[in-house]
Amino acid sequence: MTAIDANPPRGQAVPDWLGQAHPATLLTAVFLLLYPAFASSFFTFQIGANALLMGTIALSLMMLAGYGGMVSFAQLTVAGIAGYCVAIFGTNGSGVMGLGWPWWITVPFSILVAAVCSALIGALAVRTAGIYMIMITLAIATAFFYFVRQNYEIFNGFNGFHGVAPPTLFGIYLRDPLPFYYLCLAVAAFFYFAVLYAARSTFGLSLQAIRDNPRRMQALGFHVAAHRIFAFFLAGLIAGTGGVLLVWFNGQISPGTVSVAGVVDVLVIAVVGGMRKPIGPFLGAVLFVLVKNFAIDLIGADRFNTIIGLTFLAVVLFSPDGLLGLWERFKAANVTASSRSILGRGGTG
Amino acid sequence: MKIARRSLFLGALMLSALSPALAQETIKVGGLATLEGPFTVMGEDGLRGVRLALDEVNNEVAGKKIELITASSDASPDSALKAARKLVEQDGVQILIGPLSGSEGIAVKDYAKSHPNVTFINGSSAAQDTTLFDPAENFFRFSTDGVQWMAGLGEYVFKEKGFRKVAVVAEDYSFPYSQVQGFMVPFCKLGGKVPEKFWVPIGNKDYSSVIAALPDDVDAIFVALGGADAVNFLSQYQQAGGEAPIIGGSITVDQTVLGSKGKIREAIIGTSAAGPTADTWDDPRWTEFVAAYKKANPDGFPFPSLFAHAYYVNTKAALLALKEVNGDLSDGGKKFREALSKLKFDTPTGPVSIDENRNGIASIFITEVVEGEDGNLVNKVVKVAENVNQTLGEPQAEFVKNGPPSRDNPDCK
């Protein structure tokens, strides 16, 4: 950590032993494991599992933006590619495509296709930075939406695919609230720790260095573009897995799933949660899912979208760093002056 | 201690005996409509229909209060599923009314199968598949589907108007497929020809390429577009000097189109269309409904849209069946659904009953756009087809041979 400017996010201790783990981490883990015991099936599935899988997709954006300084709008598109692949290569109820491959081939293959597409998107985008990268990835996301809406031979156009079901393993149907929740939890936890770990790896450190000073890294002999493209590939693995969960969660995928509104949702989740630590997107996803589901009960049918917008606006207004920043401020206010300043800049694009 | 424990036990018993009784005092009804996205105004009108039916009975059936819980979708199947899940699993509704749009209906019907104790009654979604293929035992549709809405139009334009060759311009999703099939099956049977069909995406702005490609030798154009799409196509067709008469789908010449200003007026005068409602039908049942709608919704449309009507009819069916079983849903709604299956009642558009697939049999109106007394354009009723069923009068086995409606089905060049 010496050669690098001490900008956040700093990798944390790899929690390979319980002894090293922070008590808050342990508490959170216990809470998440026991959550279905006291939550209704609706809260388990539509709040819990949904927040975990949306958090996973947003985590791929956090990884690119936080560690690589690359804001990509195409993460939901990558997830959508994986979701579409599951419907196209596996089975669906729409009578189009559905090659009927077994799930244990379909799923890894779909994730791989998504990751390769993500790397290709990266290859197009990494020569640019900031607003230009946002424009290129947004254009790709929009193009993909229009493409799947108008292509009937492979993507079944406007209707997309319905009747996409996860497999039944050992007599357990994975779509039932309990197994699906634990599946999402396992995937989310795996990628959460994988990102934490990767942030400390040689590659992760180089990526952060490239974020902070690409020209210096270039001069030192690092291949900047290759690092960034590989980061896109890794983010594609995360988003692709999230996309498989997404298509299983909805039981279907259609162009509406990968519309620009959905793309923006992922960005909102990441920004509202905070992009400096991998936990941020998950916090953002919990808030997002709760607000989306319950705003209509608070305010009625006419103005509930206003409440949704205002909530996110309020979070970002009071804390440029999202919920993470709020929490850290709260801590800082409660800790003695020896606490280090945490209001550095977030993952800038 | 023993006594305390016993009294605790007794108290618990009493509580548990009371709680279902308490829960039975209110009946929870979910209203699912598109309150966001491109169909927002239609979804709002749909809910107006629900409230209208509930207000008629003062939100009460057999001494039990009815609590309406609304949820919103954006016309995509995903969002309809999420909203349905919330209403059923979180809010615990026993009856769900909705959704609004075709592809949503198919998704909700699939979901209904996993909750056999909840009764699902359609809102205004009109895809044929929802009830004709692989129906759900607990999904009812007292409104009719998009194929039925075209009943009689094909024969009418062939015989009365003498059209023999018609080109089709329609949006590219499940509801217009149904509409095109409903128009074409009888039209082609009589010997009419449809040389070309143009499928355009929803929300298309520029129709110049479609207009340029329209064949010159057609007698008319069948336009199954809704809202802004219809306005855009018709005005651009007018500007391009198009002269062919227009035949409309059920949502082509609605209030938004009729109210539009400018030269487009001349283009749409004389347009024949068909649908489940007709604004200017002079039957007292309809005029009373319009008056009630206007009174309750001063900020609504000049006439209740077909969405308000469909939601109203479906809600009314639920209320009538509830009355029949005295508001008793304690058996998972079994008796209630039996009552629904046998239900026949009078709606603002005439008598309605349902078939063995639980799909509505009702009257369909053929209309023509004329200039009203006050200079506004209105849809005048030219013909009422009564008791139109889902298979347009054919035996089901025969009708199913047509196959599900799609871009290429039916076809008669």
Contacts between the chains, C-beta under 8 A, distances in Angstrom:
chain1	res1	chain2	res2	distance
A	40	B	89	7.0
A	40	B	90	7.2
A	41	B	89	5.9
A	42	B	85	6.7
A	42	B	86	6.9
A	42	B	89	3.6
A	42	B	90	4.2
A	43	B	90	7.5
A	45	B	85	7.6
A	45	B	89	7.8
A	46	B	82	6.8
A	46	B	85	5.4
A	46	B	86	6.7
A	46	B	89	7.2
A	46	B	90	7.6
A	146	B	201	7.9
A	149	B	201	6.2
A	150	B	172	7.8
A	150	B	201	6.4
A	152	B	407	6.9
A	157	B	172	6.3
A	157	B	173	7.8
A	158	B	103	7.5
A	158	B	172	5.6
A	158	B	173	4.2
A	158	B	174	7.8
A	158	B	201	7.5
A	158	B	202	7.3
A	159	B	103	5.6
A	159	B	173	6.5
A	159	B	174	6.1
A	160	B	77	7.9
A	162	B	77	6.5
A	162	B	106	6.7
A	162	B	107	6.4
A	162	B	110	7.0
A	163	B	110	7.2
A	250	B	77	7.9
A	250	B	78	4.8
A	250	B	81	6.4
A	251	B	81	7.1
A	251	B	107	7.9
A	251	B	110	7.4
A	252	B	77	5.9
A	252	B	78	6.8
A	252	B	81	7.9
A	252	B	107	6.8
A	254	B	76	6.2
A	254	B	77	6.1
A	254	B	78	6.9
A	254	B	103	7.4
A	256	B	74	7.3
A	256	B	75	7.8
A	256	B	76	3.2
A	256	B	77	7.4
A	256	B	78	6.0
A	256	B	79	7.3
A	257	B	76	7.4
A	257	B	78	5.7
A	259	B	76	7.9
A	261	B	74	7.9
A	293	B	82	7.8
A	293	B	86	5.8
A	293	B	90	7.7
A	296	B	35	8.0
A	296	B	70	6.7
A	296	B	71	6.3
A	296	B	72	6.0
A	297	B	69	7.9
A	300	B	70	7.6
A	301	B	35	5.2
A	301	B	44	7.9
A	301	B	47	6.7
A	301	B	70	4.6
A	301	B	72	6.4
A	302	B	35	7.9
A	304	B	35	7.7
A	304	B	72	7.1
A	305	B	36	6.0
